[in-house]
């Protein structure tokens, strides 16, 4: 596929309401339309001044295949923006004198041995300095994702995850840490996380469009996550995602504005730019200077973050880069042009261009996107490259084993899964796959 196929995507009509003249809003509108005109944005954009909406506009479709337009009522999965709610709960409990941010984890939970729990403070969990791993990197989470319905369900795998570093000596993004914060909320209040969510925010703030939905649960006006195939087609991308105190709720821009105004006026959480997302969803709440708030929800990939960064440059009088093609599209074009060798030689520059750390997860995601598009041979080449570059990461071998199984290359699949167990002897997914392959 030539790269320019990406730029030949159809452009659809924009549904807009409640637009008032404002210089900052005009700048944002220009940036968003640059993305939309290239087929790279679908969603909702809202700008408020001192809590009053001065701009709100909808782009594209909530369901691209059924051609259902995005409206102000459309609900988007907000990813890690859940963490704002969890953080605010903790700060409320602090103001109620029910905890101190310096309290050790062991005061509330016996999740880890005392020598570990005594070292981890609530403040470290908030700031992701506790050394906790991330359940989203744990294969056990994906083996039976439907079973993770309560905070305690998550704790069952979090408690067995090894620390990444001595608490307080480093910083690593951790969804597990925010699940633990949710567990602390439950322990102190003797109520579930969802009960706290409803009683502290949903009901008093009137967040009628914010929902903590388990797999299989639906409400009206939910958008579909959307991915762009390597042929340029926009396809619904149904994903099994369970919510947790770390992420996964559904909401819309108006509700997020209500919550943003609450945390801004209460002073519970310091102002800033917060985002959440998955490969097909992205939401951003940006508390800007002079009382401005910008909220962007997208069901077409992780572009809301990019738009906000460009908007910051624009309002500060700086030049901002034009929209860049989706990274996976770029990697695919390089592969098609020069093979896997050219992709390997280009990787560090690509990651730098997109502001990403040189980690295995990016190639891993690319490989799965190729498998989703039934480009299995290409996916295997990408997974093989990932295993070459990051040989000490069990998950790269797990992904390669899965691809080989899909291809019917069982001998190679067995070799890959055995490699997983060499690196992680307790890896249950590898054991399960080897049993399927007849290895006892």
C-alpha positions as a LaTeX table, in Angstrom:
\begin{tabular}{lrrr}
\hline
Residue & $x$ (\AA) & $y$ (\AA) & $z$ (\AA) \\
\hline
Unk1 & 0.00 & 0.00 & 0.00 \\
Unk2 & 1.30 & 3.45 & $-0.86$ \\
Unk3 & 1.27 & 5.95 & 1.97 \\
Unk4 & $-0.91$ & 8.37 & 0.05 \\
Unk5 & $-3.83$ & 5.94 & 0.24 \\
Unk6 & $-4.20$ & 7.11 & 3.82 \\
Unk7 & $-4.85$ & 10.62 & 2.61 \\
Unk8 & $-7.64$ & 9.58 & 0.22 \\
Unk9 & $-10.14$ & 8.84 & 2.96 \\
Unk10 & $-13.57$ & 10.33 & 2.45 \\
Unk11 & $-14.43$ & 13.50 & 4.33 \\
Unk12 & $-17.91$ & 13.69 & 5.79 \\
Unk13 & $-20.14$ & 16.52 & 6.91 \\
Unk14 & $-19.59$ & 18.16 & 10.27 \\
Unk15 & $-22.42$ & 18.51 & 12.78 \\
Unk16 & $-21.91$ & 21.69 & 14.83 \\
Unk17 & $-23.85$ & 23.48 & 17.56 \\
Unk18 & $-23.42$ & 26.33 & 20.01 \\
Unk19 & $-20.48$ & 28.04 & 18.32 \\
Unk20 & $-19.54$ & 31.49 & 19.64 \\
Unk21 & $-16.74$ & 33.72 & 18.41 \\
Unk22 & $-13.54$ & 33.37 & 20.41 \\
Unk23 & $-9.97$ & 33.68 & 19.24 \\
Unk24 & $-8.73$ & 30.66 & 21.17 \\
Unk25 & $-11.65$ & 28.55 & 19.99 \\
Unk26 & $-10.95$ & 29.61 & 16.41 \\
Unk27 & $-7.37$ & 28.39 & 16.73 \\
Unk28 & $-8.54$ & 25.04 & 18.06 \\
Unk29 & $-11.15$ & 24.74 & 15.31 \\
Unk30 & $-8.45$ & 25.24 & 12.69 \\
Unk31 & $-6.24$ & 22.53 & 14.18 \\
Unk32 & $-9.07$ & 20.02 & 14.57 \\
Unk33 & $-10.20$ & 20.57 & 11.00 \\
Unk34 & $-6.67$ & 19.88 & 9.77 \\
Unk35 & $-6.94$ & 16.44 & 11.34 \\
Unk36 & $-10.52$ & 15.92 & 10.22 \\
Unk37 & $-9.81$ & 16.84 & 6.61 \\
Unk38 & $-7.11$ & 14.15 & 6.52 \\
Unk39 & $-9.53$ & 11.56 & 7.91 \\
Unk40 & $-7.63$ & 11.44 & 11.20 \\
Unk41 & $-10.24$ & 12.72 & 13.67 \\
Unk42 & $-13.74$ & 11.75 & 14.67 \\
Unk43 & $-15.35$ & 12.94 & 17.87 \\
Unk44 & $-16.39$ & 15.90 & 19.97 \\
Unk45 & $-14.56$ & 19.11 & 20.87 \\
Unk46 & $-15.64$ & 21.55 & 23.60 \\
Unk47 & $-14.15$ & 24.82 & 24.82 \\
Unk48 & $-15.39$ & 26.60 & 27.94 \\
Unk49 & $-14.46$ & 29.88 & 29.60 \\
Unk50 & $-15.03$ & 29.92 & 33.35 \\
Unk51 & $-17.30$ & 26.91 & 32.95 \\
Unk52 & $-19.44$ & 28.44 & 30.19 \\
Unk53 & $-19.34$ & 26.63 & 26.84 \\
Unk54 & $-18.16$ & 28.97 & 24.08 \\
Unk55 & $-17.50$ & 26.35 & 21.43 \\
Unk56 & $-18.75$ & 22.83 & 20.86 \\
Unk57 & $-18.50$ & 20.91 & 17.64 \\
Unk58 & $-18.93$ & 17.34 & 16.49 \\
Unk59 & $-16.97$ & 15.62 & 13.72 \\
Unk60 & $-17.48$ & 12.35 & 11.89 \\
Unk61 & $-19.42$ & 9.35 & 13.08 \\
Unk62 & $-20.14$ & 7.57 & 16.34 \\
Unk63 & $-20.47$ & 4.47 & 14.16 \\
Unk64 & $-18.60$ & 4.80 & 10.88 \\
Unk65 & $-19.99$ & 1.64 & 9.35 \\
Unk66 & $-23.62$ & 2.47 & 10.15 \\
Unk67 & $-23.01$ & 6.19 & 9.43 \\
Unk68 & $-24.45$ & 7.37 & 12.76 \\
Unk69 & $-23.12$ & 10.92 & 13.33 \\
Unk70 & $-21.44$ & 12.09 & 16.51 \\
Unk71 & $-23.79$ & 14.37 & 18.49 \\
Unk72 & $-23.39$ & 16.26 & 21.79 \\
Unk73 & $-24.95$ & 13.22 & 23.51 \\
Unk74 & $-22.47$ & 10.70 & 22.13 \\
Unk75 & $-20.61$ & 8.77 & 24.82 \\
Unk76 & $-16.91$ & 7.97 & 24.48 \\
Unk77 & $-14.68$ & 5.64 & 26.44 \\
Unk78 & $-12.46$ & 8.01 & 28.45 \\
Unk79 & $-9.64$ & 5.63 & 29.38 \\
Unk80 & $-7.34$ & 6.87 & 32.12 \\
Unk81 & $-9.46$ & 9.93 & 32.87 \\
Unk82 & $-10.98$ & 7.59 & 35.46 \\
Unk83 & $-7.83$ & 8.33 & 37.42 \\
Unk84 & $-9.06$ & 11.91 & 37.97 \\
Unk85 & $-12.10$ & 10.52 & 39.76 \\
Unk86 & $-10.03$ & 8.12 & 41.85 \\
Unk87 & $-7.52$ & 10.85 & 42.75 \\
Unk88 & $-10.38$ & 13.15 & 43.76 \\
Unk89 & $-11.87$ & 10.43 & 45.99 \\
Unk90 & $-8.54$ & 10.08 & 47.80 \\
Unk91 & $-8.30$ & 13.85 & 48.27 \\
Unk92 & $-11.85$ & 13.95 & 49.62 \\
Unk93 & $-10.98$ & 11.27 & 52.15 \\
Unk94 & $-7.92$ & 13.29 & 53.13 \\
Unk95 & $-10.11$ & 16.36 & 53.70 \\
Unk96 & $-12.41$ & 14.15 & 55.81 \\
Unk97 & $-9.38$ & 13.21 & 57.97 \\
Unk98 & $-9.76$ & 9.55 & 57.05 \\
Unk99 & $-6.29$ & 9.23 & 55.59 \\
Unk100 & $-3.04$ & 11.09 & 55.08 \\
Unk101 & $-1.12$ & 11.01 & 51.83 \\
Unk102 & 1.93 & 9.94 & 53.83 \\
Unk103 & 0.13 & 6.87 & 55.20 \\
Unk104 & 1.72 & 3.55 & 54.22 \\
Unk105 & $-0.25$ & 1.13 & 52.10 \\
Unk106 & 0.01 & $-1.47$ & 54.87 \\
Unk107 & $-2.20$ & 0.71 & 57.09 \\
Unk108 & $-5.17$ & $-0.15$ & 54.89 \\
Unk109 & $-4.34$ & $-3.27$ & 52.86 \\
Unk110 & $-2.24$ & $-6.39$ & 53.36 \\
Unk111 & $-1.73$ & $-6.66$ & 49.63 \\
Unk112 & 2.04 & $-7.07$ & 49.90 \\
Unk113 & 4.36 & $-8.29$ & 52.66 \\
Unk114 & 4.79 & $-5.66$ & 55.38 \\
Unk115 & 8.35 & $-4.86$ & 54.35 \\
Unk116 & 6.92 & $-3.73$ & 50.99 \\
Unk117 & 3.59 & $-2.29$ & 52.12 \\
Unk118 & 5.31 & $-0.20$ & 54.78 \\
Unk119 & 7.47 & 1.52 & 52.14 \\
Unk120 & 4.66 & 2.43 & 49.73 \\
Unk121 & 2.72 & 5.59 & 50.58 \\
Unk122 & $-0.54$ & 6.85 & 49.14 \\
Unk123 & 1.36 & 9.80 & 47.67 \\
Unk124 & 3.66 & 7.39 & 45.82 \\
Unk125 & 0.65 & 5.57 & 44.36 \\
Unk126 & $-0.84$ & 8.85 & 43.14 \\
Unk127 & 2.45 & 9.95 & 41.58 \\
Unk128 & 3.26 & 6.47 & 40.20 \\
Unk129 & 6.45 & 6.26 & 42.24 \\
Unk130 & 5.51 & 3.14 & 44.20 \\
Unk131 & 7.27 & 0.69 & 41.88 \\
Unk132 & 4.07 & $-1.15$ & 41.04 \\
Unk133 & 3.78 & $-2.93$ & 37.72 \\
Unk134 & 0.77 & $-2.58$ & 35.39 \\
Unk135 & $-2.00$ & $-5.16$ & 35.10 \\
Unk136 & $-2.42$ & $-4.21$ & 31.43 \\
Unk137 & 0.98 & $-5.81$ & 30.84 \\
Unk138 & 0.00 & $-8.97$ & 32.71 \\
Unk139 & $-1.06$ & $-11.87$ & 30.43 \\
Unk140 & $-3.22$ & $-13.20$ & 33.28 \\
Unk141 & $-5.51$ & $-10.21$ & 32.82 \\
Unk142 & $-6.25$ & $-11.10$ & 29.21 \\
Unk143 & $-6.79$ & $-14.82$ & 29.77 \\
Unk144 & $-10.25$ & $-14.18$ & 31.21 \\
Unk145 & $-10.89$ & $-10.46$ & 31.10 \\
Unk146 & $-14.62$ & $-10.89$ & 31.76 \\
Unk147 & $-13.95$ & $-12.02$ & 35.33 \\
Unk148 & $-12.44$ & $-8.69$ & 36.38 \\
Unk149 & $-15.63$ & $-7.08$ & 37.65 \\
Unk150 & $-14.60$ & $-5.77$ & 41.06 \\
Unk151 & $-11.57$ & $-4.07$ & 42.53 \\
Unk152 & $-10.74$ & $-7.26$ & 44.45 \\
Unk153 & $-10.64$ & $-9.20$ & 41.19 \\
Unk154 & $-7.81$ & $-6.94$ & 40.03 \\
Unk155 & $-5.99$ & $-7.20$ & 43.36 \\
Unk156 & $-5.72$ & $-10.97$ & 42.88 \\
Unk157 & $-3.23$ & $-10.48$ & 40.06 \\
Unk158 & $-1.69$ & $-7.20$ & 41.25 \\
Unk159 & $-0.53$ & $-8.78$ & 44.52 \\
Unk160 & 1.64 & $-11.26$ & 42.62 \\
Unk161 & 3.28 & $-8.72$ & 40.31 \\
Unk162 & 6.93 & $-8.04$ & 41.18 \\
Unk163 & 7.94 & $-4.47$ & 41.97 \\
Unk164 & 9.70 & $-2.66$ & 39.15 \\
Unk165 & 11.91 & $-0.69$ & 41.55 \\
Unk166 & 12.30 & 0.16 & 45.22 \\
Unk167 & 9.30 & 2.35 & 46.24 \\
Unk168 & 10.08 & 6.04 & 45.92 \\
Unk169 & 13.23 & 5.62 & 43.82 \\
Unk170 & 11.73 & 5.86 & 40.34 \\
Unk171 & 8.60 & 6.55 & 38.36 \\
Unk172 & 6.68 & 4.25 & 36.02 \\
Unk173 & 3.15 & 4.60 & 34.65 \\
Unk174 & 1.00 & 2.12 & 36.54 \\
Unk175 & $-2.68$ & 1.31 & 36.17 \\
Unk176 & $-2.24$ & $-1.17$ & 39.01 \\
Unk177 & $-1.37$ & 1.69 & 41.36 \\
Unk178 & $-4.70$ & 3.39 & 40.77 \\
Unk179 & $-6.59$ & 0.14 & 41.30 \\
Unk180 & $-4.84$ & $-0.07$ & 44.67 \\
Unk181 & $-5.99$ & 3.50 & 45.41 \\
Unk182 & $-9.53$ & 2.38 & 44.57 \\
Unk183 & $-9.12$ & $-0.50$ & 47.01 \\
Unk184 & $-8.05$ & 1.94 & 49.73 \\
Unk185 & $-11.22$ & 3.96 & 49.07 \\
Unk186 & $-13.30$ & 0.80 & 49.43 \\
Unk187 & $-11.53$ & $-0.23$ & 52.65 \\
Unk188 & $-11.97$ & 3.15 & 54.35 \\
Unk189 & $-15.59$ & 3.69 & 53.30 \\
Unk190 & $-16.83$ & 0.07 & 53.47 \\
Unk191 & $-18.48$ & 0.78 & 50.12 \\
Unk192 & $-17.62$ & $-0.35$ & 46.60 \\
Unk193 & $-15.72$ & 1.88 & 44.23 \\
Unk194 & $-18.85$ & 2.29 & 42.10 \\
Unk195 & $-20.93$ & 3.28 & 45.15 \\
Unk196 & $-18.34$ & 5.92 & 45.99 \\
Unk197 & $-18.32$ & 7.09 & 42.39 \\
Unk198 & $-22.09$ & 7.51 & 42.40 \\
Unk199 & $-22.40$ & 9.09 & 45.84 \\
Unk200 & $-19.45$ & 11.45 & 45.56 \\
Unk201 & $-19.66$ & 12.58 & 41.93 \\
Unk202 & $-22.29$ & 11.08 & 39.63 \\
Unk203 & $-25.35$ & 12.05 & 41.66 \\
Unk204 & $-24.29$ & 15.36 & 43.31 \\
Unk205 & $-22.73$ & 16.75 & 40.12 \\
Unk206 & $-25.50$ & 15.49 & 37.83 \\
Unk207 & $-23.19$ & 13.39 & 35.67 \\
Unk208 & $-26.06$ & 11.60 & 33.95 \\
Unk209 & $-23.95$ & 10.65 & 30.94 \\
Unk210 & $-21.07$ & 9.03 & 32.85 \\
Unk211 & $-21.21$ & 5.26 & 33.15 \\
Unk212 & $-19.05$ & 2.52 & 34.68 \\
Unk213 & $-20.04$ & $-0.28$ & 32.31 \\
Unk214 & $-18.87$ & $-3.86$ & 32.53 \\
Unk215 & $-18.38$ & $-5.95$ & 29.39 \\
Unk216 & $-21.77$ & $-6.58$ & 27.80 \\
Unk217 & $-23.50$ & $-3.64$ & 29.48 \\
Unk218 & $-24.76$ & $-0.87$ & 27.20 \\
Unk219 & $-26.55$ & 2.46 & 27.39 \\
Unk220 & $-27.91$ & 4.66 & 24.57 \\
Unk221 & $-25.60$ & 6.88 & 22.51 \\
Unk222 & $-22.39$ & 4.87 & 22.95 \\
Unk223 & $-19.87$ & 5.44 & 20.17 \\
Unk224 & $-17.92$ & 2.59 & 18.64 \\
Unk225 & $-14.15$ & 2.62 & 18.77 \\
Unk226 & $-12.83$ & 2.87 & 15.22 \\
Unk227 & $-9.63$ & 1.77 & 13.57 \\
Unk228 & $-8.31$ & 2.56 & 10.13 \\
Unk229 & $-7.29$ & $-0.53$ & 8.20 \\
Unk230 & $-4.04$ & $-0.55$ & 6.26 \\
Unk231 & $-6.14$ & $-0.15$ & 3.12 \\
Unk232 & $-7.59$ & 3.08 & 4.56 \\
Unk233 & $-11.05$ & 1.79 & 5.52 \\
Unk234 & $-12.63$ & 2.90 & 8.81 \\
Unk235 & $-13.85$ & $-0.15$ & 10.71 \\
Unk236 & $-15.62$ & $-0.64$ & 14.03 \\
Unk237 & $-13.17$ & $-2.04$ & 16.54 \\
Unk238 & $-15.12$ & $-3.73$ & 19.32 \\
Unk239 & $-12.87$ & $-4.31$ & 22.27 \\
Unk240 & $-13.33$ & $-6.18$ & 25.50 \\
Unk241 & $-12.43$ & $-3.68$ & 28.18 \\
Unk242 & $-13.43$ & $-3.81$ & 31.81 \\
Unk243 & $-13.50$ & $-0.56$ & 33.78 \\
Unk244 & $-11.46$ & $-0.10$ & 36.93 \\
Unk245 & $-10.39$ & 2.79 & 39.17 \\
Unk246 & $-7.61$ & 3.26 & 36.61 \\
Unk247 & $-9.70$ & 3.61 & 33.46 \\
Unk248 & $-12.46$ & 2.56 & 31.12 \\
Unk249 & $-15.62$ & 4.54 & 31.89 \\
Unk250 & $-17.87$ & 6.14 & 29.28 \\
Unk251 & $-18.77$ & 9.84 & 29.38 \\
Unk252 & $-19.35$ & 12.88 & 27.19 \\
Unk253 & $-17.87$ & 16.36 & 27.02 \\
Unk254 & $-20.57$ & 18.10 & 29.05 \\
Unk255 & $-20.20$ & 15.71 & 31.98 \\
Unk256 & $-16.42$ & 15.97 & 31.86 \\
Unk257 & $-16.78$ & 19.75 & 31.99 \\
Unk258 & $-18.95$ & 19.49 & 35.10 \\
Unk259 & $-16.36$ & 17.32 & 36.80 \\
Unk260 & $-13.49$ & 19.54 & 35.64 \\
Unk261 & $-15.22$ & 22.58 & 37.12 \\
Unk262 & $-15.73$ & 20.72 & 40.39 \\
Unk263 & $-12.06$ & 19.80 & 40.80 \\
Unk264 & $-10.95$ & 23.26 & 39.62 \\
Unk265 & $-13.16$ & 25.12 & 42.09 \\
Unk266 & $-12.64$ & 22.71 & 44.98 \\
Unk267 & $-8.87$ & 22.71 & 44.54 \\
Unk268 & $-8.77$ & 18.97 & 45.21 \\
Unk269 & $-6.44$ & 18.32 & 42.29 \\
Unk270 & $-3.86$ & 20.68 & 40.81 \\
Unk271 & $-4.80$ & 22.09 & 37.38 \\
Unk272 & $-3.25$ & 20.41 & 34.39 \\
Unk273 & $-3.77$ & 18.45 & 31.20 \\
Unk274 & $-5.01$ & 14.90 & 31.67 \\
Unk275 & $-5.66$ & 12.27 & 29.05 \\
Unk276 & $-6.78$ & 8.71 & 28.64 \\
Unk277 & $-7.01$ & 6.37 & 25.76 \\
Unk278 & $-6.54$ & 3.11 & 23.95 \\
Unk279 & $-5.51$ & 2.54 & 20.35 \\
Unk280 & $-9.05$ & 3.45 & 19.21 \\
Unk281 & $-10.15$ & 5.92 & 21.91 \\
Unk282 & $-8.65$ & 9.13 & 23.25 \\
Unk283 & $-10.03$ & 11.73 & 25.65 \\
Unk284 & $-8.33$ & 14.82 & 27.01 \\
Unk285 & $-9.35$ & 17.36 & 29.65 \\
Unk286 & $-7.08$ & 20.39 & 29.53 \\
Unk287 & $-7.31$ & 23.08 & 32.21 \\
Unk288 & $-5.73$ & 26.04 & 30.46 \\
Unk289 & $-4.79$ & 29.49 & 31.71 \\
Unk290 & $-7.30$ & 32.35 & 32.10 \\
Unk291 & $-10.17$ & 30.02 & 33.01 \\
Unk292 & $-10.25$ & 28.10 & 29.73 \\
Unk293 & $-11.07$ & 24.41 & 29.57 \\
Unk294 & $-10.67$ & 22.25 & 26.47 \\
Unk295 & $-12.22$ & 18.79 & 26.26 \\
Unk296 & $-11.69$ & 16.47 & 23.31 \\
Unk297 & $-13.16$ & 13.00 & 22.88 \\
Unk298 & $-12.18$ & 10.81 & 19.93 \\
Unk299 & $-13.28$ & 7.38 & 18.75 \\
Unk300 & $-10.64$ & 7.28 & 16.00 \\
Unk301 & $-7.32$ & 6.68 & 17.69 \\
Unk302 & $-5.04$ & 8.62 & 19.99 \\
Unk303 & $-5.22$ & 12.05 & 18.37 \\
Unk304 & $-6.79$ & 14.16 & 21.14 \\
Unk305 & $-3.40$ & 14.39 & 22.86 \\
Unk306 & $-1.74$ & 15.58 & 19.65 \\
Unk307 & $-4.41$ & 18.21 & 19.08 \\
Unk308 & $-4.03$ & 19.61 & 22.60 \\
Unk309 & $-0.25$ & 19.87 & 22.25 \\
Unk310 & $-0.62$ & 21.77 & 18.99 \\
Unk311 & $-3.30$ & 23.99 & 20.53 \\
Unk312 & $-0.94$ & 24.91 & 23.39 \\
Unk313 & 1.65 & 25.98 & 20.85 \\
Unk314 & $-0.93$ & 27.98 & 18.87 \\
Unk315 & $-2.26$ & 30.01 & 21.80 \\
Unk316 & 1.31 & 30.74 & 22.89 \\
Unk317 & 2.19 & 32.10 & 19.46 \\
Unk318 & 4.41 & 29.18 & 18.51 \\
Unk319 & 4.57 & 27.29 & 15.25 \\
Unk320 & 3.09 & 23.82 & 15.57 \\
Unk321 & 3.73 & 20.76 & 13.41 \\
Unk322 & 1.09 & 19.71 & 10.93 \\
Unk323 & $-0.77$ & 16.44 & 11.55 \\
Unk324 & 1.39 & 13.39 & 11.09 \\
Unk325 & 0.19 & 10.15 & 9.60 \\
Unk326 & $-0.69$ & 7.40 & 12.07 \\
Unk327 & 2.55 & 5.73 & 13.21 \\
Unk328 & 1.42 & 2.23 & 12.30 \\
Unk329 & 0.56 & 3.45 & 8.80 \\
Unk330 & 4.04 & 4.93 & 8.51 \\
Unk331 & 5.71 & 1.73 & 9.70 \\
Unk332 & 3.62 & $-0.32$ & 7.27 \\
Unk333 & 4.58 & 1.93 & 4.36 \\
Unk334 & 8.28 & 1.61 & 5.27 \\
Unk335 & 7.93 & $-2.18$ & 5.47 \\
Unk336 & 6.26 & $-2.38$ & 2.09 \\
Unk337 & 8.91 & $-0.14$ & 0.55 \\
Unk338 & 12.06 & $-1.70$ & 2.00 \\
Unk339 & 11.13 & $-4.77$ & 4.00 \\
Unk340 & 11.56 & $-5.54$ & 7.67 \\
Unk341 & 15.23 & $-4.55$ & 7.51 \\
Unk342 & 14.36 & $-0.99$ & 6.56 \\
Unk343 & 11.78 & $-0.83$ & 9.33 \\
Unk344 & 14.38 & $-2.01$ & 11.85 \\
Unk345 & 16.88 & 0.64 & 10.77 \\
Unk346 & 14.18 & 3.35 & 10.93 \\
Unk347 & 12.62 & 2.47 & 14.28 \\
Unk348 & 14.53 & 4.76 & 16.62 \\
Unk349 & 13.91 & 7.76 & 14.38 \\
Unk350 & 10.22 & 6.87 & 14.08 \\
Unk351 & 9.81 & 6.61 & 17.85 \\
Unk352 & 11.63 & 9.92 & 18.32 \\
Unk353 & 9.39 & 11.56 & 15.73 \\
Unk354 & 6.30 & 10.48 & 17.64 \\
Unk355 & 7.80 & 11.27 & 21.05 \\
Unk356 & 7.78 & 7.64 & 22.18 \\
Unk357 & 10.23 & 5.68 & 24.29 \\
Unk358 & 12.04 & 2.82 & 22.60 \\
Unk359 & 9.90 & 0.00 & 24.02 \\
Unk360 & 8.52 & $-3.33$ & 22.86 \\
Unk361 & 4.86 & $-2.35$ & 23.23 \\
Unk362 & 4.81 & $-0.22$ & 20.08 \\
Unk363 & 5.90 & $-3.00$ & 17.74 \\
Unk364 & 3.67 & $-5.41$ & 19.64 \\
Unk365 & 0.63 & $-3.24$ & 18.96 \\
Unk366 & 1.66 & $-2.85$ & 15.31 \\
Unk367 & 1.88 & $-6.63$ & 14.96 \\
Unk368 & $-1.62$ & $-7.11$ & 16.35 \\
Unk369 & $-2.99$ & $-4.43$ & 14.03 \\
Unk370 & $-1.50$ & $-6.37$ & 11.11 \\
Unk371 & $-3.11$ & $-9.57$ & 12.40 \\
Unk372 & $-6.45$ & $-7.77$ & 12.69 \\
Unk373 & $-6.13$ & $-6.89$ & 9.02 \\
Unk374 & $-5.31$ & $-10.54$ & 8.22 \\
Unk375 & $-1.76$ & $-9.60$ & 7.21 \\
Unk376 & $-0.40$ & $-12.55$ & 9.16 \\
Unk377 & 2.95 & $-12.93$ & 7.39 \\
Unk378 & 3.71 & $-9.26$ & 7.98 \\
Unk379 & 2.64 & $-9.61$ & 11.61 \\
Unk380 & 5.03 & $-12.52$ & 12.12 \\
Unk381 & 7.91 & $-10.50$ & 10.70 \\
Unk382 & 7.11 & $-7.64$ & 13.08 \\
Unk383 & 6.83 & $-9.94$ & 16.10 \\
Unk384 & 10.14 & $-11.62$ & 15.13 \\
Unk385 & 11.76 & $-8.19$ & 14.97 \\
Unk386 & 10.34 & $-7.31$ & 18.38 \\
Unk387 & 11.75 & $-10.52$ & 19.84 \\
Unk388 & 15.13 & $-9.73$ & 18.30 \\
Unk389 & 15.17 & $-6.21$ & 19.75 \\
Unk390 & 13.68 & $-7.05$ & 23.16 \\
Unk391 & 14.62 & $-10.71$ & 23.77 \\
Unk392 & 14.25 & $-10.47$ & 27.54 \\
Unk393 & 10.57 & $-9.46$ & 27.48 \\
Unk394 & 8.27 & $-12.51$ & 27.84 \\
Unk395 & 5.35 & $-10.84$ & 26.09 \\
Unk396 & 7.19 & $-10.45$ & 22.77 \\
Unk397 & 7.62 & $-14.23$ & 22.60 \\
Unk398 & 4.01 & $-14.76$ & 23.68 \\
Unk399 & 2.79 & $-12.60$ & 20.78 \\
Unk400 & 5.09 & $-14.38$ & 18.33 \\
Unk401 & 3.80 & $-17.73$ & 19.56 \\
Unk402 & 0.21 & $-16.62$ & 19.01 \\
Unk403 & 1.00 & $-15.50$ & 15.46 \\
Unk404 & 2.71 & $-18.80$ & 14.68 \\
Unk405 & $-0.31$ & $-20.69$ & 16.05 \\
Unk406 & $-2.62$ & $-18.66$ & 13.82 \\
Unk407 & $-0.38$ & $-19.55$ & 10.89 \\
Unk408 & $-0.40$ & $-23.24$ & 11.76 \\
Unk409 & 3.35 & $-23.23$ & 12.44 \\
Unk410 & 2.99 & $-25.24$ & 15.63 \\
Unk411 & 6.63 & $-26.20$ & 16.03 \\
Unk412 & 7.68 & $-22.55$ & 15.96 \\
Unk413 & 4.80 & $-21.65$ & 18.27 \\
Unk414 & 6.02 & $-24.23$ & 20.79 \\
Unk415 & 9.53 & $-22.80$ & 20.65 \\
Unk416 & 8.17 & $-19.30$ & 21.30 \\
Unk417 & 6.01 & $-20.32$ & 24.24 \\
Unk418 & 8.87 & $-22.31$ & 25.76 \\
Unk419 & 10.94 & $-19.15$ & 25.54 \\
Unk420 & 8.20 & $-17.33$ & 27.48 \\
Unk421 & 8.48 & $-19.89$ & 30.28 \\
Unk422 & 12.26 & $-19.61$ & 30.35 \\
Unk423 & 11.82 & $-15.91$ & 31.08 \\
Unk424 & 8.69 & $-16.20$ & 33.22 \\
Unk425 & 8.25 & $-19.74$ & 34.62 \\
Unk426 & 4.84 & $-18.89$ & 36.13 \\
Unk427 & 3.32 & $-17.52$ & 32.92 \\
Unk428 & $-0.08$ & $-19.19$ & 32.80 \\
Unk429 & $-0.93$ & $-18.20$ & 29.25 \\
Unk430 & 2.21 & $-19.88$ & 27.88 \\
Unk431 & 1.43 & $-23.03$ & 29.86 \\
Unk432 & $-2.12$ & $-23.04$ & 28.54 \\
Unk433 & $-1.02$ & $-22.56$ & 24.94 \\
Unk434 & 1.58 & $-25.32$ & 25.19 \\
Unk435 & $-1.11$ & $-27.68$ & 26.47 \\
Unk436 & $-3.23$ & $-26.78$ & 23.44 \\
Unk437 & $-0.23$ & $-27.57$ & 21.28 \\
Unk438 & 0.12 & $-31.00$ & 22.88 \\
Unk439 & 3.08 & $-30.23$ & 25.12 \\
Unk440 & 2.69 & $-31.52$ & 28.67 \\
\hline
\end{tabular}
